[in-house]
């Protein structure tokens, strides 16, 4: 699989040079942007950043506002993954403003969702809630219910962290229903993880264990090792907590 990605990057960069040789800078930028996306998927953030910055400069020189905004959106996501939240906020804000000017409502909603993540990563729950609510309304109007459900799940996480457990549970349940209808196993696993944390706060430890185990099975099968390990550790701690104490009578 890794070799396939490397081959794809090599092919895209070769194509980019061929397009540049014949003066087609737009296609050069497109190829480099796709190569940057693959680097980002592989966790090679510095290589991705270099390519995306090159692409951004090309689109700016060509006066292609829509493509330039899309590139800024990708850069914003990349900077968030690198925990450079100041740069992420700048790229995403500029991209959202451009998309708004161009009436690209779906892209506006996507940038709004990403800005919510930036605030959430900084533990700015109030600002994150504002962005997620705005994104939820936009996705709902556009009929993108999968994305709307993800916003509901994230809003549930915020409400839980604010100690508002009843609304948190309802938001997670609403999101879970959408993911169930769409047979979205990742969405369901993420909801199960959210329910696990919520039920710890509610003192419902047996139910929390069941939800963590459900999420763990999916994350392990999908080779999402970080999330699988988070679930495994939570399960071990909870099972130790609920295990009956040995009184030494046997």
Wavefront OBJ file of the C-alpha trace (Angstrom):
o trace
v 0.000 0.000 0.000
v 2.802 2.434 0.913
v 4.575 1.697 -2.350
v 1.343 2.475 -4.225
v 1.179 5.895 -2.577
v 4.828 6.576 -3.370
v 4.288 5.571 -6.987
v 1.262 7.858 -7.193
v 3.272 10.783 -5.838
v 6.055 10.101 -8.347
v 3.598 9.927 -11.247
v 1.843 13.129 -10.208
v 5.091 15.075 -9.872
v 6.289 13.769 -13.259
v 3.018 14.883 -14.807
v 3.339 18.253 -13.065
v 6.720 18.819 -14.725
v 5.378 17.771 -18.144
v 2.486 20.208 -17.842
v 4.903 22.939 -16.752
v 7.107 22.252 -19.788
v 4.167 22.935 -22.115
v 3.052 26.012 -20.162
v -0.044 24.526 -18.536
v 0.433 25.902 -15.035
v -3.121 25.140 -13.947
v -2.636 21.402 -14.471
v 0.817 21.655 -12.896
v -0.820 23.056 -9.780
v -3.528 20.380 -9.804
v -0.976 17.548 -9.925
v 1.130 19.056 -7.154
v -1.963 19.602 -5.030
v -2.940 15.924 -5.339
v 0.623 14.888 -4.485
v 0.452 17.153 -1.432
v -2.804 15.518 -0.385
v -1.167 12.075 -0.494
v 1.798 13.294 1.554
v -0.700 14.598 4.099
v -2.490 11.224 4.230
v 0.867 9.569 4.898
v 1.583 11.989 7.736
v 4.419 13.665 5.811
v 3.247 17.134 6.717
v 6.376 19.104 5.816
v 6.435 17.716 2.251
v 2.716 18.384 1.932
v 3.132 21.951 3.163
v 5.903 22.653 0.649
v 3.804 21.432 -2.278
v 0.620 23.177 -1.166
v 2.445 26.485 -0.728
v 3.802 26.139 -4.273
v 0.286 25.443 -5.517
v -1.118 28.405 -3.615
v 1.397 30.716 -5.272
v 0.532 29.388 -8.745
v -3.209 29.897 -8.275
v -2.624 33.383 -6.885
v -0.551 34.315 -9.950
v -3.228 32.823 -12.250
v -5.990 34.727 -10.468
v -7.959 31.521 -9.824
v -9.770 32.499 -6.629
v -11.776 29.281 -6.250
v -8.817 26.946 -6.650
v -6.713 29.205 -4.443
v -9.322 29.093 -1.704
v -9.489 25.294 -1.937
v -5.725 25.164 -1.545
v -5.918 27.474 1.479
v -8.555 25.175 2.943
v -6.167 22.222 2.580
v -3.350 24.250 4.116
v -5.594 25.147 7.037
v -6.375 21.488 7.682
v -2.688 20.649 7.408
v -1.672 23.360 9.862
v -4.282 22.118 12.311
v -2.792 18.631 12.129
v 0.617 20.175 12.823
v -0.903 21.965 15.854
v -0.076 25.338 14.303
v -3.457 26.752 15.221
v -2.643 30.371 14.397
v -1.731 29.484 10.805
v -4.701 27.101 10.565
v -7.099 29.816 11.685
v -5.667 32.310 9.191
v -5.844 29.957 6.193
v -9.335 28.695 7.007
v -10.713 32.170 7.697
v -9.390 33.572 4.419
v -10.654 30.517 2.527
v -14.097 30.813 4.094
v -14.316 34.502 3.222
v -13.395 33.776 -0.412
v -15.857 30.894 -0.661
v -18.547 33.106 0.812
v -17.855 35.786 -1.815
v -18.085 33.129 -4.534
v -21.332 31.691 -3.020
v -19.652 28.306 -2.525
v -21.905 27.389 0.389
v -20.684 23.811 0.861
v -17.073 24.960 1.093
v -18.124 27.687 3.534
v -19.712 25.019 5.735
v -16.617 22.811 5.516
v -14.340 25.678 6.566
v -16.708 26.507 9.407
v -16.533 22.910 10.624
v -12.740 22.986 10.429
v -12.597 26.253 12.372
v -14.710 24.553 15.042
v -12.023 21.860 15.278
v -9.326 24.538 15.629
v -11.177 26.066 18.580
v -11.854 22.635 20.069
v -8.170 21.722 19.809
v -7.441 24.888 21.792
v -10.115 23.998 24.375
v -12.093 27.118 23.425
v -15.426 25.366 23.844
v -17.691 28.401 23.448
v -16.185 29.443 20.114
v -16.114 25.828 18.915
v -19.805 25.498 19.759
v -20.642 28.605 17.717
v -18.798 27.243 14.662
v -20.234 23.719 14.956
v -23.776 25.079 15.298
v -23.269 27.244 12.200
v -21.849 24.282 10.268
v -24.737 22.070 11.434
v -27.306 24.568 10.154
v -25.508 24.893 6.816
v -25.113 21.150 6.226
v -28.735 20.603 7.222
v -29.930 23.210 4.683
v -27.756 21.665 1.979
v -28.969 18.147 2.748
v -25.556 16.831 3.775
v -26.899 14.858 6.720
v -23.728 12.840 7.248
v -21.759 16.039 7.911
v -24.633 17.411 9.984
v -24.501 14.265 12.128
v -20.799 14.759 12.718
v -21.544 18.292 13.905
v -24.170 16.909 16.302
v -21.635 14.422 17.638
v -19.079 17.160 18.202
v -21.650 19.402 19.867
v -22.462 16.454 22.131
v -18.797 16.249 23.081
v -18.765 19.951 23.947
v -21.934 19.708 26.025
v -20.456 16.774 27.931
v -17.265 18.667 28.648
v -19.390 21.568 29.867
v -21.188 19.189 32.253
v -24.509 19.431 30.394
v -25.026 15.674 30.198
v -28.696 15.480 29.162
v -28.345 17.546 25.954
v -25.033 15.795 25.280
v -26.751 12.402 25.335
v -29.529 13.624 23.024
v -27.079 15.061 20.494
v -25.092 11.817 20.437
v -28.285 9.784 20.037
v -29.427 12.002 17.133
v -26.040 11.633 15.436
v -26.037 7.877 16.012
v -29.428 7.537 14.316
v -28.173 9.293 11.174
v -25.017 7.173 11.066
v -27.112 4.024 11.542
v -29.412 4.997 8.663
v -26.377 5.567 6.446
v -24.550 2.437 7.652
v -21.554 4.612 8.551
v -19.414 2.399 10.788
v -16.814 5.098 11.472
v -19.501 7.531 12.553
v -21.040 4.875 14.780
v -17.673 4.054 16.346
v -17.039 7.728 17.061
v -20.482 7.991 18.664
v -19.790 4.868 20.738
v -16.591 6.489 21.971
v -18.530 9.634 22.881
v -21.176 7.589 24.694
v -18.431 5.798 26.614
v -17.054 9.030 28.021
v -20.547 10.336 28.713
v -21.534 7.231 30.655
v -18.399 7.482 32.781
v -19.550 10.968 33.771
v -23.012 9.526 34.496
v -21.552 6.725 36.627
v -22.894 4.058 34.209
v -19.638 2.145 33.988
v -20.941 -1.166 32.602
v -22.621 0.657 29.716
v -19.437 2.677 29.162
v -17.405 -0.535 28.870
v -19.833 -1.898 26.271
v -19.550 1.264 24.174
v -15.749 1.373 24.399
v -15.617 -2.285 23.302
v -17.862 -1.527 20.331
v -15.644 1.359 19.264
v -12.489 -0.682 19.885
v -13.579 -3.462 17.537
v -14.076 -1.052 14.655
v -10.887 0.942 15.264
v -8.826 -2.255 15.504
v -10.314 -3.702 12.303
v -9.702 -0.379 10.539
v -6.116 -0.176 11.831
v -6.875 3.120 13.576
v -4.304 2.220 16.191
v -4.350 5.411 18.244
v -8.097 5.288 18.815
v -8.020 1.529 19.412
v -5.407 2.021 22.118
v -7.455 4.794 23.760
v -10.431 2.421 23.920
v -8.346 -0.498 25.182
v -6.887 1.554 28.025
v -10.337 2.867 28.970
v -11.749 -0.671 29.010
v -8.941 -1.941 31.257
v -9.363 0.900 33.749
v -13.136 0.545 33.882
v -13.076 -3.246 34.218
v -10.636 -2.910 37.109
v -12.939 -0.337 38.718
v -16.100 -2.448 38.468
v -14.442 -5.777 39.365
v -15.573 -7.091 42.776
v -12.980 -6.664 45.476
v -11.204 -9.795 46.669
v -11.969 -10.032 50.394
v -9.550 -12.934 50.884
v -12.292 -15.339 51.985
v -11.480 -18.036 49.445
l 1 2 3 4 5 6 7 8 9 10 11 12 13 14 15 16 17 18 19 20 21 22 23 24 25 26 27 28 29 30 31 32 33 34 35 36 37 38 39 40 41 42 43 44 45 46 47 48 49 50 51 52 53 54 55 56 57 58 59 60 61 62 63 64 65 66 67 68 69 70 71 72 73 74 75 76 77 78 79 80 81 82 83 84 85 86 87 88 89 90 91 92 93 94 95 96 97 98 99 100 101 102 103 104 105 106 107 108 109 110 111 112 113 114 115 116 117 118 119 120 121 122 123 124 125 126 127 128 129 130 131 132 133 134 135 136 137 138 139 140 141 142 143 144 145 146 147 148 149 150 151 152 153 154 155 156 157 158 159 160 161 162 163 164 165 166 167 168 169 170 171 172 173 174 175 176 177 178 179 180 181 182 183 184 185 186 187 188 189 190 191 192 193 194 195 196 197 198 199 200 201 202 203 204 205 206 207 208 209 210 211 212 213 214 215 216 217 218 219 220 221 222 223 224 225 226 227 228 229 230 231 232 233 234 235 236 237 238 239 240 241 242 243 244 245 246 247 248 249 250
